[in-house]
Amino acid sequence: MGHASKTEFQPVNIAVLTVSDSRTLADDRSGDTLVQRLESAGHKLAARTIVKDEVPLISEQLQTWVADAGIDVVIATGGTGVTGRDVTPEAFATVWEKEIPGFGELFRWISYQKIKTSTIQSRACAGVAGGTYMFALPGSTGACKDAWDEILHEQLDIRHKPCNFVEMMPRLQEHLE
């Protein structure tokens, strides 16, 4: 019989942040990819915006969404490379309370299957702050598809066994009790 779950699906409220100096909502294919996938999975798009590649702007948007009780998860796309303007991981580090190193490690392992050693240029990362999960993905649509299809789709589904991020949500702030 296996690990059949009687738990019902719980939609999660997800904000999508595109980090780019040049993209607009009209041509933000990576953001569109994430929105389409999260909505197809039954989750709710809680917010969406684009900010420039600047630590203060990214950090401010993350802090605003972390403080919003209507947002459970932030998924950012863009700014995770190694060029001078790629500062998303630095911005995330100013906001998160706990880093989730396994996310970036797993993302790069999945990415390696497709782009081989070029994955080393990705600084995809994740963390949690104020009870909100935060994931930073590269700006390519392929990277967004890989991260959603092979990690986030399962980890944001409470029915996924043996464990998932959603079942831990009520406990993320127990250190404050």
C-alpha positions as CSV (number, residue, x, y, z in Angstrom):
1,M,0.0,0.0,0.0
2,G,3.0,2.4,0.5
3,H,2.7,5.8,2.0
4,A,-0.7,6.8,0.7
5,S,-1.7,10.1,2.3
6,K,-5.2,11.1,3.4
7,T,-4.0,14.7,3.8
8,E,-5.8,17.1,1.5
9,F,-3.9,19.5,-0.7
10,Q,-3.3,22.9,0.9
11,P,-2.8,25.9,-1.4
12,V,0.1,28.1,-0.5
13,N,0.3,31.9,-1.1
14,I,3.3,32.6,-3.2
15,A,4.9,35.9,-4.3
16,V,7.1,36.0,-7.4
17,L,9.9,38.5,-7.5
18,T,11.9,39.1,-10.7
19,V,15.3,40.7,-10.2
20,S,16.3,42.4,-13.4
21,D,17.6,45.8,-14.6
22,S,15.9,45.3,-18.0
23,R,12.8,43.1,-17.8
24,T,9.2,44.3,-17.6
25,L,6.0,42.3,-16.8
26,A,5.4,42.2,-20.6
27,D,8.6,40.3,-21.3
28,D,9.3,38.5,-18.0
29,R,9.2,34.9,-19.3
30,S,10.8,33.4,-16.2
31,G,8.3,35.1,-13.9
32,D,5.5,34.0,-16.2
33,T,6.8,30.4,-16.0
34,L,6.7,30.4,-12.2
35,V,3.2,31.9,-12.1
36,Q,1.9,29.4,-14.6
37,R,3.4,26.5,-12.7
38,L,2.3,27.6,-9.2
39,E,-1.2,28.3,-10.4
40,S,-1.4,25.0,-12.3
41,A,-0.4,23.2,-9.1
42,G,-3.3,24.8,-7.3
43,H,-1.4,27.5,-5.3
44,K,-2.3,31.2,-5.2
45,L,-0.2,34.0,-6.7
46,A,-0.2,36.5,-3.7
47,A,2.0,39.2,-5.3
48,R,4.3,39.8,-8.2
49,T,6.8,42.5,-9.0
50,I,10.1,43.3,-10.6
51,V,13.0,45.1,-8.9
52,K,16.4,46.2,-10.1
53,D,19.6,44.3,-9.2
54,E,20.4,46.3,-6.1
55,V,20.7,44.8,-2.6
56,P,18.6,47.5,-0.8
57,L,15.7,47.2,-3.3
58,I,15.7,43.4,-3.2
59,S,16.0,43.3,0.6
60,E,13.2,45.9,1.1
61,Q,10.8,43.9,-1.2
62,L,11.7,40.6,0.7
63,Q,11.1,42.3,4.1
64,T,7.8,43.7,2.9
65,W,6.6,40.3,1.8
66,V,8.0,38.5,4.9
67,A,6.0,40.9,7.0
68,D,2.8,40.2,5.0
69,A,0.8,37.4,6.7
70,G,-0.9,36.7,3.3
71,I,2.4,35.5,1.8
72,D,3.9,32.1,2.7
73,V,6.6,31.7,0.1
74,V,8.7,34.1,-2.0
75,I,10.3,32.8,-5.2
76,A,12.7,35.1,-6.9
77,T,14.2,34.7,-10.3
78,G,17.4,36.5,-11.5
79,G,20.5,37.9,-10.1
80,T,22.1,34.6,-8.8
81,G,25.1,34.5,-11.1
82,V,28.6,35.8,-10.5
83,T,28.7,39.1,-12.4
84,G,28.9,42.4,-10.7
85,R,25.2,43.1,-10.9
86,D,24.2,39.7,-9.6
87,V,23.4,40.4,-5.9
88,T,20.2,38.4,-5.1
89,P,22.0,35.9,-2.8
90,E,23.6,38.9,-0.9
91,A,20.2,40.5,-0.5
92,F,18.6,37.2,0.7
93,A,21.3,36.9,3.3
94,T,20.4,40.2,4.8
95,V,16.8,39.0,5.4
96,W,16.8,35.3,6.2
97,E,17.0,34.0,9.7
98,K,18.0,30.5,8.6
99,E,19.6,29.5,5.3
100,I,18.5,26.3,3.6
101,P,21.7,25.2,2.0
102,G,20.3,21.9,0.6
103,F,18.1,23.8,-1.8
104,G,21.0,25.3,-3.7
105,E,22.9,22.1,-3.6
106,L,20.0,20.1,-4.9
107,F,19.2,22.7,-7.6
108,R,22.8,22.6,-8.9
109,W,22.8,18.7,-8.9
110,I,19.6,18.8,-11.0
111,S,21.0,21.5,-13.2
112,Y,24.2,19.5,-13.7
113,Q,22.2,16.7,-15.4
114,K,21.2,19.3,-18.1
115,I,24.0,21.9,-18.4
116,K,26.9,20.0,-16.9
117,T,29.6,22.1,-15.2
118,S,28.0,25.4,-16.3
119,T,25.8,25.0,-13.2
120,I,28.7,26.1,-11.0
121,Q,27.9,29.6,-12.1
122,S,24.6,29.5,-10.3
123,R,24.3,30.8,-6.7
124,A,20.7,29.6,-6.3
125,C,19.9,29.7,-2.6
126,A,17.0,29.6,-0.1
127,G,16.2,30.5,3.5
128,V,13.4,31.3,5.9
129,A,12.5,34.5,7.7
130,G,9.4,35.5,9.7
131,G,7.8,32.2,8.9
132,T,8.2,32.8,5.1
133,Y,10.2,30.6,2.8
134,M,12.4,32.4,0.3
135,F,13.9,30.8,-2.8
136,A,16.3,32.5,-5.2
137,L,16.5,31.0,-8.7
138,P,18.5,31.9,-11.8
139,G,16.8,34.1,-14.3
140,S,16.5,31.6,-17.1
141,T,13.1,29.9,-17.8
142,G,14.9,26.5,-17.8
143,A,16.2,27.1,-14.3
144,C,12.7,28.1,-13.1
145,K,11.2,25.0,-14.7
146,D,13.9,22.8,-13.1
147,A,13.5,24.3,-9.6
148,W,9.7,24.2,-9.7
149,D,9.2,20.8,-11.4
150,E,11.9,18.9,-9.5
151,I,12.0,20.6,-6.1
152,L,9.4,23.2,-5.2
153,H,6.4,21.3,-6.7
154,E,6.9,18.5,-4.2
155,Q,8.2,20.5,-1.3
156,L,5.2,22.9,-1.4
157,D,2.7,20.1,-1.5
158,I,1.7,19.0,2.0
159,R,0.9,15.5,0.6
160,H,4.5,14.8,-0.3
161,K,6.1,12.2,1.8
162,P,8.2,11.6,3.9
163,C,8.2,15.3,4.6
164,N,7.8,18.8,3.0
165,F,8.1,22.5,3.7
166,V,4.3,23.0,4.1
167,E,3.9,20.7,7.1
168,M,6.6,22.7,8.9
169,M,5.0,26.1,8.3
170,P,3.1,26.2,11.6
171,R,6.4,25.5,13.4
172,L,8.7,28.0,11.7
173,Q,8.3,30.6,14.4
174,E,8.1,28.5,17.5
175,H,11.3,30.1,18.8
176,L,9.2,33.2,19.3
177,E,6.7,31.5,21.6
